[in-house]
Amino acid sequence: MGANVGKVDALIRAALSVVFLVLAAVFSAEPVVSLVAALLALVFAATGLTKTCPLYTLFGMTTRGHRSRPQHR
């Protein structure tokens, strides 16, 4: 499975992981909400760091830009 998450997408995922981590800490009195938020933070952090998203692969999507190579004649 190749990388299918672009730079901007990875940065958004990193920001979302921080947001969900903060939500997990804020809602620590609610164990279910805290656990779900912590798991989402983990998923967003992992997909942002590895630059691969299994759902993107499943649907054949990518947010990586395609660099065009110069054609030689």
All heavy atoms as TSV, in Angstrom:
chain	resi	resn	atom	element	x	y	z
A	1	MET	N	N	0.856	-1.167	0.000
A	1	MET	CA	C	0.000	0.000	0.000
A	1	MET	C	C	0.902	1.230	0.000
A	1	MET	O	O	1.694	1.440	0.904
A	1	MET	CB	C	-0.903	-0.044	1.237
A	1	MET	CG	C	-1.799	1.124	1.373
A	1	MET	SD	S	-3.198	0.991	2.508
A	1	MET	CE	C	-2.540	0.287	3.976
A	2	GLY	N	N	0.775	2.032	-1.038
A	2	GLY	CA	C	1.589	3.230	-1.156
A	2	GLY	C	C	0.965	4.414	-0.456
A	2	GLY	O	O	-0.177	4.385	-0.001
A	3	ALA	N	N	1.742	5.468	-0.364
A	3	ALA	CA	C	1.266	6.687	0.284
A	3	ALA	C	C	0.148	7.311	-0.557
A	3	ALA	O	O	0.259	7.412	-1.769
A	3	ALA	CB	C	2.413	7.671	0.451
A	4	ASN	N	N	-0.931	7.689	0.098
A	4	ASN	CA	C	-2.051	8.307	-0.602
A	4	ASN	C	C	-2.584	9.540	0.132
A	4	ASN	O	O	-3.670	10.008	-0.156
A	4	ASN	CB	C	-3.177	7.293	-0.836
A	4	ASN	CG	C	-3.689	6.653	0.437
A	4	ASN	OD1	O	-3.313	7.038	1.533
A	4	ASN	ND2	N	-4.533	5.659	0.289
A	5	VAL	N	N	-1.811	10.051	1.076
A	5	VAL	CA	C	-2.191	11.241	1.839
A	5	VAL	C	C	-1.174	12.341	1.536
A	5	VAL	O	O	0.031	12.158	1.730
A	5	VAL	CB	C	-2.224	10.941	3.357
A	5	VAL	CG1	C	-2.456	12.207	4.149
A	5	VAL	CG2	C	-3.291	9.907	3.669
A	6	GLY	N	N	-1.659	13.471	1.045
A	6	GLY	CA	C	-0.795	14.584	0.701
A	6	GLY	C	C	-0.364	15.391	1.919
A	6	GLY	O	O	-0.774	15.118	3.053
A	7	LYS	N	N	0.464	16.417	1.665
A	7	LYS	CA	C	1.012	17.234	2.759
A	7	LYS	C	C	-0.080	17.973	3.529
A	7	LYS	O	O	-0.088	17.962	4.755
A	7	LYS	CB	C	2.019	18.254	2.211
A	7	LYS	CG	C	3.315	17.645	1.771
A	7	LYS	CD	C	4.259	18.727	1.282
A	7	LYS	CE	C	5.546	18.120	0.769
A	7	LYS	NZ	N	6.479	19.153	0.309
A	8	VAL	N	N	-0.971	18.634	2.809
A	8	VAL	CA	C	-2.029	19.404	3.471
A	8	VAL	C	C	-2.945	18.465	4.250
A	8	VAL	O	O	-3.309	18.745	5.394
A	8	VAL	CB	C	-2.832	20.231	2.445
A	8	VAL	CG1	C	-4.020	20.917	3.095
A	8	VAL	CG2	C	-1.929	21.243	1.763
A	9	ASP	N	N	-3.284	17.344	3.637
A	9	ASP	CA	C	-4.132	16.345	4.304
A	9	ASP	C	C	-3.456	15.830	5.570
A	9	ASP	O	O	-4.090	15.679	6.610
A	9	ASP	CB	C	-4.416	15.205	3.338
A	9	ASP	CG	C	-5.536	14.286	3.781
A	9	ASP	OD1	O	-6.104	14.508	4.868
A	9	ASP	OD2	O	-5.847	13.342	3.036
A	10	ALA	N	N	-2.155	15.573	5.514
A	10	ALA	CA	C	-1.422	15.084	6.688
A	10	ALA	C	C	-1.407	16.137	7.797
A	10	ALA	O	O	-1.528	15.796	8.980
A	10	ALA	CB	C	0.002	14.697	6.295
A	11	LEU	N	N	-1.254	17.406	7.437
A	11	LEU	CA	C	-1.274	18.477	8.440
A	11	LEU	C	C	-2.655	18.603	9.089
A	11	LEU	O	O	-2.760	18.816	10.303
A	11	LEU	CB	C	-0.869	19.806	7.806
A	11	LEU	CG	C	0.607	19.942	7.451
A	11	LEU	CD1	C	0.848	21.243	6.678
A	11	LEU	CD2	C	1.452	19.901	8.701
A	12	ILE	N	N	-3.698	18.461	8.284
A	12	ILE	CA	C	-5.058	18.512	8.833
A	12	ILE	C	C	-5.280	17.349	9.784
A	12	ILE	O	O	-5.858	17.499	10.868
A	12	ILE	CB	C	-6.101	18.517	7.703
A	12	ILE	CG1	C	-6.031	19.835	6.936
A	12	ILE	CG2	C	-7.513	18.274	8.240
A	12	ILE	CD1	C	-6.835	19.859	5.651
A	13	ARG	N	N	-4.785	16.173	9.409
A	13	ARG	CA	C	-4.919	14.997	10.272
A	13	ARG	C	C	-4.148	15.190	11.578
A	13	ARG	O	O	-4.609	14.779	12.641
A	13	ARG	CB	C	-4.422	13.747	9.546
A	13	ARG	CG	C	-5.346	13.316	8.442
A	13	ARG	CD	C	-4.697	12.246	7.564
A	13	ARG	NE	N	-5.537	11.935	6.441
A	13	ARG	CZ	C	-6.435	10.957	6.429
A	13	ARG	NH1	N	-6.566	10.182	7.486
A	13	ARG	NH2	N	-7.182	10.745	5.365
A	14	ALA	N	N	-2.978	15.809	11.519
A	14	ALA	CA	C	-2.202	16.072	12.734
A	14	ALA	C	C	-2.962	17.035	13.654
A	14	ALA	O	O	-3.024	16.826	14.867
A	14	ALA	CB	C	-0.834	16.636	12.372
A	15	ALA	N	N	-3.541	18.076	13.060
A	15	ALA	CA	C	-4.317	19.034	13.858
A	15	ALA	C	C	-5.538	18.356	14.480
A	15	ALA	O	O	-5.852	18.582	15.658
A	15	ALA	CB	C	-4.745	20.215	12.986
A	16	LEU	N	N	-6.217	17.528	13.711
A	16	LEU	CA	C	-7.379	16.815	14.240
A	16	LEU	C	C	-6.984	15.854	15.357
A	16	LEU	O	O	-7.729	15.681	16.325
A	16	LEU	CB	C	-8.097	16.055	13.126
A	16	LEU	CG	C	-8.962	16.900	12.204
A	16	LEU	CD1	C	-9.479	16.058	11.043
A	16	LEU	CD2	C	-10.105	17.528	12.960
A	17	SER	N	N	-5.817	15.254	15.239
A	17	SER	CA	C	-5.385	14.338	16.303
A	17	SER	C	C	-5.151	15.097	17.609
A	17	SER	O	O	-5.496	14.609	18.678
A	17	SER	CB	C	-4.154	13.552	15.872
A	17	SER	OG	O	-2.971	14.140	16.248
A	18	VAL	N	N	-4.615	16.305	17.513
A	18	VAL	CA	C	-4.418	17.122	18.714
A	18	VAL	C	C	-5.775	17.524	19.300
A	18	VAL	O	O	-5.973	17.453	20.514
A	18	VAL	CB	C	-3.559	18.374	18.392
A	18	VAL	CG1	C	-3.545	19.349	19.555
A	18	VAL	CG2	C	-2.147	17.961	18.021
A	19	VAL	N	N	-6.704	17.916	18.435
A	19	VAL	CA	C	-8.040	18.301	18.899
A	19	VAL	C	C	-8.718	17.140	19.620
A	19	VAL	O	O	-9.270	17.303	20.719
A	19	VAL	CB	C	-8.917	18.796	17.718
A	19	VAL	CG1	C	-10.381	18.917	18.116
A	19	VAL	CG2	C	-8.391	20.117	17.195
A	20	PHE	N	N	-8.669	15.944	19.025
A	20	PHE	CA	C	-9.309	14.786	19.652
A	20	PHE	C	C	-8.593	14.368	20.937
A	20	PHE	O	O	-9.228	13.893	21.879
A	20	PHE	CB	C	-9.408	13.616	18.684
A	20	PHE	CG	C	-10.557	13.751	17.715
A	20	PHE	CD1	C	-10.328	13.907	16.368
A	20	PHE	CD2	C	-11.859	13.733	18.165
A	20	PHE	CE1	C	-11.378	14.018	15.481
A	20	PHE	CE2	C	-12.923	13.858	17.290
A	20	PHE	CZ	C	-12.683	14.005	15.937
A	21	LEU	N	N	-7.284	14.565	20.992
A	21	LEU	CA	C	-6.551	14.257	22.218
A	21	LEU	C	C	-6.961	15.206	23.341
A	21	LEU	O	O	-7.153	14.780	24.489
A	21	LEU	CB	C	-5.047	14.331	21.968
A	21	LEU	CG	C	-4.146	13.710	23.008
A	21	LEU	CD1	C	-4.466	12.234	23.188
A	21	LEU	CD2	C	-2.700	13.871	22.599
A	22	VAL	N	N	-7.134	16.475	23.014
A	22	VAL	CA	C	-7.604	17.451	24.005
A	22	VAL	C	C	-9.024	17.102	24.452
A	22	VAL	O	O	-9.339	17.148	25.647
A	22	VAL	CB	C	-7.527	18.888	23.440
A	22	VAL	CG1	C	-8.266	19.872	24.329
A	22	VAL	CG2	C	-6.076	19.305	23.261
A	23	LEU	N	N	-9.870	16.727	23.488
A	23	LEU	CA	C	-11.241	16.330	23.850
A	23	LEU	C	C	-11.239	15.111	24.760
A	23	LEU	O	O	-12.043	15.022	25.689
A	23	LEU	CB	C	-12.060	16.041	22.600
A	23	LEU	CG	C	-12.523	17.256	21.807
A	23	LEU	CD1	C	-13.202	16.816	20.516
A	23	LEU	CD2	C	-13.453	18.115	22.632
A	24	ALA	N	N	-10.341	14.181	24.528
A	24	ALA	CA	C	-10.246	13.000	25.387
A	24	ALA	C	C	-9.878	13.405	26.807
A	24	ALA	O	O	-10.400	12.845	27.779
A	24	ALA	CB	C	-9.219	12.022	24.825
A	25	ALA	N	N	-8.995	14.383	26.942
A	25	ALA	CA	C	-8.601	14.843	28.271
A	25	ALA	C	C	-9.725	15.623	28.943
A	25	ALA	O	O	-9.968	15.470	30.140
A	25	ALA	CB	C	-7.349	15.702	28.169
A	26	VAL	N	N	-10.415	16.443	28.168
A	26	VAL	CA	C	-11.498	17.261	28.728
A	26	VAL	C	C	-12.653	16.386	29.203
A	26	VAL	O	O	-13.239	16.624	30.260
A	26	VAL	CB	C	-11.982	18.300	27.687
A	26	VAL	CG1	C	-13.285	18.955	28.122
A	26	VAL	CG2	C	-10.907	19.344	27.447
A	27	PHE	N	N	-12.974	15.362	28.432
A	27	PHE	CA	C	-14.095	14.491	28.773
A	27	PHE	C	C	-13.642	13.232	29.509
A	27	PHE	O	O	-14.246	12.174	29.378
A	27	PHE	CB	C	-14.871	14.096	27.510
A	27	PHE	CG	C	-15.675	15.226	26.937
A	27	PHE	CD1	C	-15.235	15.910	25.812
A	27	PHE	CD2	C	-16.863	15.607	27.529
A	27	PHE	CE1	C	-15.968	16.946	25.287
A	27	PHE	CE2	C	-17.611	16.647	26.999
A	27	PHE	CZ	C	-17.156	17.324	25.875
A	28	SER	N	N	-12.611	13.354	30.313
A	28	SER	CA	C	-12.087	12.183	31.024
A	28	SER	C	C	-13.097	11.623	32.035
A	28	SER	O	O	-13.012	10.457	32.406
A	28	SER	CB	C	-10.774	12.524	31.722
A	28	SER	OG	O	-10.976	13.545	32.671
A	29	ALA	N	N	-14.058	12.425	32.456
A	29	ALA	CA	C	-15.087	11.936	33.376
A	29	ALA	C	C	-16.091	11.032	32.657
A	29	ALA	O	O	-16.776	10.247	33.293
A	29	ALA	CB	C	-15.819	13.106	34.014
A	30	GLU	N	N	-16.162	11.157	31.330
A	30	GLU	CA	C	-17.037	10.313	30.510
A	30	GLU	C	C	-16.164	9.295	29.786
A	30	GLU	O	O	-15.582	9.587	28.740
A	30	GLU	CB	C	-17.795	11.160	29.480
A	30	GLU	CG	C	-18.690	12.206	30.069
A	30	GLU	CD	C	-19.904	11.599	30.748
A	30	GLU	OE1	O	-20.352	10.517	30.327
A	30	GLU	OE2	O	-20.383	12.200	31.720
A	31	PRO	N	N	-16.028	8.088	30.320
A	31	PRO	CA	C	-15.065	7.136	29.759
A	31	PRO	C	C	-15.317	6.753	28.301
A	31	PRO	O	O	-14.362	6.603	27.544
A	31	PRO	CB	C	-15.185	5.915	30.662
A	31	PRO	CG	C	-16.280	6.163	31.599
A	31	PRO	CD	C	-16.725	7.569	31.471
A	32	VAL	N	N	-16.558	6.633	27.890
A	32	VAL	CA	C	-16.841	6.233	26.507
A	32	VAL	C	C	-16.432	7.344	25.538
A	32	VAL	O	O	-15.766	7.095	24.533
A	32	VAL	CB	C	-18.332	5.854	26.334
A	32	VAL	CG1	C	-18.654	5.583	24.881
A	32	VAL	CG2	C	-18.677	4.660	27.193
A	33	VAL	N	N	-16.818	8.568	25.846
A	33	VAL	CA	C	-16.470	9.710	24.996
A	33	VAL	C	C	-14.956	9.886	24.953
A	33	VAL	O	O	-14.374	10.107	23.890
A	33	VAL	CB	C	-17.159	10.999	25.494
A	33	VAL	CG1	C	-16.712	12.210	24.692
A	33	VAL	CG2	C	-18.664	10.844	25.450
A	34	SER	N	N	-14.320	9.762	26.095
A	34	SER	CA	C	-12.874	9.911	26.172
A	34	SER	C	C	-12.158	8.836	25.364
A	34	SER	O	O	-11.203	9.119	24.646
A	34	SER	CB	C	-12.428	9.859	27.631
A	34	SER	OG	O	-11.048	10.043	27.731
A	35	LEU	N	N	-12.630	7.602	25.451
A	35	LEU	CA	C	-12.009	6.507	24.720
A	35	LEU	C	C	-12.167	6.680	23.214
A	35	LEU	O	O	-11.214	6.490	22.455
A	35	LEU	CB	C	-12.600	5.171	25.158
A	35	LEU	CG	C	-12.042	3.928	24.479
A	35	LEU	CD1	C	-10.564	3.769	24.789
A	35	LEU	CD2	C	-12.813	2.699	24.901
A	36	VAL	N	N	-13.363	7.047	22.779
A	36	VAL	CA	C	-13.601	7.264	21.347
A	36	VAL	C	C	-12.731	8.405	20.831
A	36	VAL	O	O	-12.112	8.295	19.763
A	36	VAL	CB	C	-15.097	7.535	21.075
A	36	VAL	CG1	C	-15.329	8.007	19.650
A	36	VAL	CG2	C	-15.915	6.291	21.351
A	37	ALA	N	N	-12.641	9.491	21.575
A	37	ALA	CA	C	-11.811	10.627	21.161
A	37	ALA	C	C	-10.334	10.236	21.112
A	37	ALA	O	O	-9.616	10.622	20.177
A	37	ALA	CB	C	-12.011	11.806	22.108
A	38	ALA	N	N	-9.873	9.457	22.084
A	38	ALA	CA	C	-8.477	9.018	22.092
A	38	ALA	C	C	-8.191	8.085	20.914
A	38	ALA	O	O	-7.125	8.178	20.281
A	38	ALA	CB	C	-8.153	8.324	23.407
A	39	LEU	N	N	-9.125	7.207	20.594
A	39	LEU	CA	C	-8.939	6.311	19.443
A	39	LEU	C	C	-8.920	7.083	18.131
A	39	LEU	O	O	-8.100	6.797	17.245
A	39	LEU	CB	C	-10.027	5.242	19.416
A	39	LEU	CG	C	-9.916	4.152	20.472
A	39	LEU	CD1	C	-11.134	3.246	20.431
A	39	LEU	CD2	C	-8.641	3.351	20.278
A	40	LEU	N	N	-9.794	8.065	18.006
A	40	LEU	CA	C	-9.777	8.901	16.805
A	40	LEU	C	C	-8.471	9.685	16.699
A	40	LEU	O	O	-7.913	9.829	15.604
A	40	LEU	CB	C	-10.979	9.846	16.800
A	40	LEU	CG	C	-12.314	9.205	16.462
A	40	LEU	CD1	C	-13.451	10.199	16.694
A	40	LEU	CD2	C	-12.325	8.703	15.038
A	41	ALA	N	N	-7.978	10.176	17.823
A	41	ALA	CA	C	-6.691	10.879	17.819
A	41	ALA	C	C	-5.577	9.952	17.353
A	41	ALA	O	O	-4.727	10.352	16.548
A	41	ALA	CB	C	-6.382	11.413	19.216
A	42	LEU	N	N	-5.599	8.719	17.816
A	42	LEU	CA	C	-4.590	7.742	17.412
A	42	LEU	C	C	-4.668	7.436	15.920
A	42	LEU	O	O	-3.649	7.387	15.227
A	42	LEU	CB	C	-4.752	6.461	18.227
A	42	LEU	CG	C	-3.751	5.357	17.969
A	42	LEU	CD1	C	-2.353	5.804	18.365
A	42	LEU	CD2	C	-4.139	4.114	18.727
A	43	VAL	N	N	-5.873	7.250	15.407
A	43	VAL	CA	C	-6.049	6.952	13.986
A	43	VAL	C	C	-5.585	8.122	13.119
A	43	VAL	O	O	-4.849	7.931	12.141
A	43	VAL	CB	C	-7.524	6.606	13.680
A	43	VAL	CG1	C	-7.795	6.589	12.186
A	43	VAL	CG2	C	-7.886	5.273	14.301
A	44	PHE	N	N	-5.991	9.338	13.471
A	44	PHE	CA	C	-5.577	10.499	12.690
A	44	PHE	C	C	-4.066	10.705	12.754
A	44	PHE	O	O	-3.439	11.047	11.747
A	44	PHE	CB	C	-6.308	11.765	13.141
A	44	PHE	CG	C	-7.689	11.885	12.571
A	44	PHE	CD1	C	-8.798	11.904	13.395
A	44	PHE	CD2	C	-7.898	11.982	11.209
A	44	PHE	CE1	C	-10.073	12.019	12.888
A	44	PHE	CE2	C	-9.170	12.093	10.670
A	44	PHE	CZ	C	-10.261	12.108	11.525
A	45	ALA	N	N	-3.466	10.495	13.910
A	45	ALA	CA	C	-2.015	10.640	14.033
A	45	ALA	C	C	-1.293	9.580	13.197
A	45	ALA	O	O	-0.331	9.890	12.486
A	45	ALA	CB	C	-1.593	10.541	15.496
A	46	ALA	N	N	-1.760	8.346	13.262
A	46	ALA	CA	C	-1.105	7.270	12.525
A	46	ALA	C	C	-1.219	7.470	11.016
A	46	ALA	O	O	-0.228	7.306	10.283
A	46	ALA	CB	C	-1.704	5.923	12.917
A	47	THR	N	N	-2.402	7.842	10.538
A	47	THR	CA	C	-2.560	8.031	9.094
A	47	THR	C	C	-1.825	9.276	8.603
A	47	THR	O	O	-1.339	9.292	7.473
A	47	THR	CB	C	-4.050	8.101	8.695
A	47	THR	OG1	O	-4.676	9.164	9.409
A	47	THR	CG2	C	-4.752	6.794	8.957
A	48	GLY	N	N	-1.721	10.280	9.456
A	48	GLY	CA	C	-0.965	11.475	9.070
A	48	GLY	C	C	0.529	11.226	9.028
A	48	GLY	O	O	1.232	11.713	8.138
A	49	LEU	N	N	1.037	10.451	9.978
A	49	LEU	CA	C	2.474	10.168	10.015
A	49	LEU	C	C	2.917	9.186	8.934
A	49	LEU	O	O	3.983	9.347	8.341
A	49	LEU	CB	C	2.872	9.625	11.390
A	49	LEU	CG	C	2.863	10.635	12.530
A	49	LEU	CD1	C	3.100	9.931	13.864
A	49	LEU	CD2	C	3.931	11.697	12.308
A	50	THR	N	N	2.111	8.168	8.685
A	50	THR	CA	C	2.478	7.176	7.676
A	50	THR	C	C	2.090	7.595	6.266
A	50	THR	O	O	2.528	6.985	5.296
A	50	THR	CB	C	1.821	5.818	7.975
A	50	THR	OG1	O	0.411	5.953	7.929
A	50	THR	CG2	C	2.270	5.266	9.310
A	51	LYS	N	N	1.251	8.632	6.178
A	51	LYS	CA	C	0.751	9.146	4.899
A	51	LYS	C	C	0.010	8.089	4.091
A	51	LYS	O	O	0.027	8.110	2.866
A	51	LYS	CB	C	1.876	9.780	4.087
A	51	LYS	CG	C	2.469	10.984	4.783
A	51	LYS	CD	C	3.285	11.814	3.847
A	51	LYS	CE	C	3.933	12.905	4.651
A	51	LYS	NZ	N	3.572	14.195	4.257
A	52	THR	N	N	-0.614	7.159	4.796
A	52	THR	CA	C	-1.472	6.170	4.146
A	52	THR	C	C	-2.805	6.117	4.874
A	52	THR	O	O	-2.850	6.133	6.101
A	52	THR	CB	C	-0.852	4.761	4.163
A	52	THR	OG1	O	-0.595	4.387	5.508
A	52	THR	CG2	C	0.429	4.703	3.359
A	53	CYS	N	N	-3.870	6.050	4.100
A	53	CYS	CA	C	-5.213	5.959	4.663
A	53	CYS	C	C	-5.896	4.743	4.056
A	53	CYS	O	O	-6.107	4.699	2.831
A	53	CYS	CB	C	-6.005	7.222	4.356
A	53	CYS	SG	S	-7.694	7.170	4.972
A	54	PRO	N	N	-6.227	3.756	4.878
A	54	PRO	CA	C	-6.881	2.556	4.344
A	54	PRO	C	C	-8.219	2.851	3.645
A	54	PRO	O	O	-8.544	2.201	2.654
A	54	PRO	CB	C	-7.105	1.686	5.577
A	54	PRO	CG	C	-6.103	2.158	6.569
A	54	PRO	CD	C	-5.924	3.614	6.303
A	55	LEU	N	N	-8.965	3.829	4.135
A	55	LEU	CA	C	-10.227	4.168	3.474
A	55	LEU	C	C	-9.986	4.763	2.092
A	55	LEU	O	O	-10.750	4.499	1.157
A	55	LEU	CB	C	-11.048	5.135	4.326
A	55	LEU	CG	C	-11.727	4.526	5.543
A	55	LEU	CD1	C	-12.429	5.606	6.349
A	55	LEU	CD2	C	-12.697	3.455	5.128
A	56	TYR	N	N	-8.950	5.572	1.944
A	56	TYR	CA	C	-8.610	6.112	0.633
A	56	TYR	C	C	-8.262	4.970	-0.321
A	56	TYR	O	O	-8.641	4.986	-1.484
A	56	TYR	CB	C	-7.432	7.069	0.726
A	56	TYR	CG	C	-7.751	8.461	1.238
A	56	TYR	CD1	C	-9.006	8.800	1.701
A	56	TYR	CD2	C	-6.768	9.436	1.256
A	56	TYR	CE1	C	-9.279	10.068	2.170
A	56	TYR	CE2	C	-7.028	10.706	1.720
A	56	TYR	CZ	C	-8.289	11.027	2.171
A	56	TYR	OH	O	-8.558	12.280	2.630
A	57	THR	N	N	-7.522	3.986	0.170
A	57	THR	CA	C	-7.167	2.838	-0.656
A	57	THR	C	C	-8.420	2.073	-1.067
A	57	THR	O	O	-8.555	1.672	-2.229
A	57	THR	CB	C	-6.204	1.905	0.106
A	57	THR	OG1	O	-5.050	2.650	0.482
A	57	THR	CG2	C	-5.773	0.736	-0.755
A	58	LEU	N	N	-9.323	1.869	-0.135
A	58	LEU	CA	C	-10.552	1.142	-0.410
A	58	LEU	C	C	-11.371	1.810	-1.510
A	58	LEU	O	O	-11.926	1.140	-2.381
A	58	LEU	CB	C	-11.378	1.021	0.875
A	58	LEU	CG	C	-12.682	0.255	0.792
A	58	LEU	CD1	C	-12.410	-1.221	0.529
A	58	LEU	CD2	C	-13.459	0.414	2.083
A	59	PHE	N	N	-11.439	3.140	-1.471
A	59	PHE	CA	C	-12.223	3.878	-2.456
A	59	PHE	C	C	-11.408	4.361	-3.652
A	59	PHE	O	O	-11.924	5.059	-4.519
A	59	PHE	CB	C	-12.920	5.075	-1.799
A	59	PHE	CG	C	-13.978	4.666	-0.815
A	59	PHE	CD1	C	-13.832	4.937	0.531
A	59	PHE	CD2	C	-15.105	3.988	-1.229
A	59	PHE	CE1	C	-14.796	4.563	1.443
A	59	PHE	CE2	C	-16.087	3.605	-0.327
A	59	PHE	CZ	C	-15.926	3.885	1.013
A	60	GLY	N	N	-10.119	4.024	-3.693
A	60	GLY	CA	C	-9.265	4.416	-4.813
A	60	GLY	C	C	-8.976	5.904	-4.873
A	60	GLY	O	O	-8.797	6.469	-5.942
A	61	MET	N	N	-8.925	6.537	-3.710
A	61	MET	CA	C	-8.698	7.981	-3.641
A	61	MET	C	C	-7.255	8.284	-3.277
A	61	MET	O	O	-6.541	7.447	-2.742
A	61	MET	CB	C	-9.609	8.609	-2.579
A	61	MET	CG	C	-11.068	8.511	-2.859
A	61	MET	SD	S	-12.084	9.068	-1.478
A	61	MET	CE	C	-11.407	10.660	-1.095
A	62	THR	N	N	-6.842	9.511	-3.540
A	62	THR	CA	C	-5.549	10.009	-3.101
A	62	THR	C	C	-5.621	11.524	-2.995
A	62	THR	O	O	-6.377	12.162	-3.722
A	62	THR	CB	C	-4.413	9.585	-4.050
A	62	THR	OG1	O	-3.171	10.029	-3.508
A	62	THR	CG2	C	-4.583	10.145	-5.443
A	63	THR	N	N	-4.860	12.088	-2.074
A	63	THR	CA	C	-4.756	13.547	-1.981
A	63	THR	C	C	-3.332	13.993	-2.292
A	63	THR	O	O	-3.001	15.154	-2.104
A	63	THR	CB	C	-5.172	14.055	-0.587
A	63	THR	OG1	O	-4.365	13.420	0.404
A	63	THR	CG2	C	-6.635	13.783	-0.325
A	64	ARG	N	N	-2.521	13.044	-2.730
A	64	ARG	CA	C	-1.161	13.390	-3.134
A	64	ARG	C	C	-1.194	13.994	-4.522
A	64	ARG	O	O	-1.912	13.554	-5.393
A	64	ARG	CB	C	-0.271	12.150	-3.168
A	64	ARG	CG	C	-0.010	11.592	-1.795
A	64	ARG	CD	C	0.991	10.491	-1.860
A	64	ARG	NE	N	2.262	11.050	-2.308
A	64	ARG	CZ	C	3.244	10.321	-2.804
A	64	ARG	NH1	N	3.115	9.032	-2.941
A	64	ARG	NH2	N	4.361	10.879	-3.177
A	65	GLY	N	N	-0.396	15.000	-4.718
A	65	GLY	CA	C	-0.298	15.607	-6.039
A	65	GLY	C	C	0.519	14.709	-6.961
A	65	GLY	O	O	1.429	14.016	-6.531
A	66	HIS	N	N	0.155	14.711	-8.213
A	66	HIS	CA	C	0.898	13.922	-9.190
A	66	HIS	C	C	1.871	14.835	-9.914
A	66	HIS	O	O	1.462	15.811	-10.530
A	66	HIS	CB	C	-0.045	13.273	-10.195
A	66	HIS	CG	C	-0.970	12.299	-9.562
A	66	HIS	ND1	N	-0.553	11.063	-9.155
A	66	HIS	CD2	C	-2.286	12.380	-9.257
A	66	HIS	CE1	C	-1.571	10.414	-8.635
A	66	HIS	NE2	N	-2.640	11.197	-8.669
A	67	ARG	N	N	3.122	14.511	-9.806
A	67	ARG	CA	C	4.133	15.299	-10.507
A	67	ARG	C	C	4.240	14.770	-11.934
A	67	ARG	O	O	4.385	13.582	-12.160
A	67	ARG	CB	C	5.487	15.175	-9.818
A	67	ARG	CG	C	5.513	15.817	-8.469
A	67	ARG	CD	C	6.880	15.748	-7.893
A	67	ARG	NE	N	6.890	16.372	-6.580
A	67	ARG	CZ	C	7.969	16.494	-5.864
A	67	ARG	NH1	N	9.118	16.042	-6.283
A	67	ARG	NH2	N	7.906	17.082	-4.684
A	68	SER	N	N	4.189	15.675	-12.841
A	68	SER	CA	C	4.334	15.251	-14.228
A	68	SER	C	C	5.813	15.270	-14.596
A	68	SER	O	O	6.543	16.210	-14.283
A	68	SER	CB	C	3.534	16.154	-15.152
A	68	SER	OG	O	3.978	17.483	-15.029
A	69	ARG	N	N	6.238	14.221	-15.240
A	69	ARG	CA	C	7.624	14.127	-15.665
A	69	ARG	C	C	7.758	14.751	-17.047
A	69	ARG	O	O	6.869	14.603	-17.884
A	69	ARG	CB	C	8.059	12.679	-15.719
A	69	ARG	CG	C	8.155	12.040	-14.387
A	69	ARG	CD	C	8.770	10.675	-14.543
A	69	ARG	NE	N	7.944	9.734	-13.799
A	69	ARG	CZ	C	8.010	8.447	-13.911
A	69	ARG	NH1	N	8.843	7.898	-14.749
A	69	ARG	NH2	N	7.244	7.669	-13.193
A	70	PRO	N	N	8.878	15.400	-17.298
A	70	PRO	CA	C	9.078	15.940	-18.640
A	70	PRO	C	C	9.206	14.798	-19.642
A	70	PRO	O	O	9.820	13.772	-19.368
A	70	PRO	CB	C	10.377	16.729	-18.549
A	70	PRO	CG	C	10.979	16.417	-17.236
A	70	PRO	CD	C	9.966	15.722	-16.407
A	71	GLN	N	N	8.571	14.966	-20.782
A	71	GLN	CA	C	8.624	13.925	-21.789
A	71	GLN	C	C	9.822	14.167	-22.703
A	71	GLN	O	O	10.067	15.274	-23.145
A	71	GLN	CB	C	7.335	13.937	-22.626
A	71	GLN	CG	C	6.130	13.574	-21.806
A	71	GLN	CD	C	4.867	13.629	-22.638
A	71	GLN	OE1	O	4.887	14.067	-23.778
A	71	GLN	NE2	N	3.768	13.163	-22.072
A	72	HIS	N	N	10.538	13.105	-22.941
A	72	HIS	CA	C	11.719	13.173	-23.827
A	72	HIS	C	C	11.309	12.745	-25.224
A	72	HIS	O	O	10.606	11.770	-25.399
A	72	HIS	CB	C	12.835	12.269	-23.310
A	72	HIS	CG	C	13.335	12.683	-21.970
A	72	HIS	ND1	N	14.126	13.775	-21.790
A	72	HIS	CD2	C	13.145	12.150	-20.744
A	72	HIS	CE1	C	14.421	13.890	-20.510
A	72	HIS	NE2	N	13.816	12.914	-19.835
A	73	ARG	N	N	11.771	13.503	-26.206
A	73	ARG	CA	C	11.446	13.157	-27.606
A	73	ARG	C	C	12.679	12.791	-28.333
A	73	ARG	O	O	13.729	13.141	-28.160
A	73	ARG	CB	C	10.768	14.315	-28.296
A	73	ARG	CG	C	9.412	14.546	-27.698
A	73	ARG	CD	C	8.718	15.629	-28.452
A	73	ARG	NE	N	7.398	15.765	-27.882
A	73	ARG	CZ	C	6.377	16.144	-28.579
A	73	ARG	NH1	N	6.483	16.389	-29.850
A	73	ARG	NH2	N	5.225	16.278	-28.022
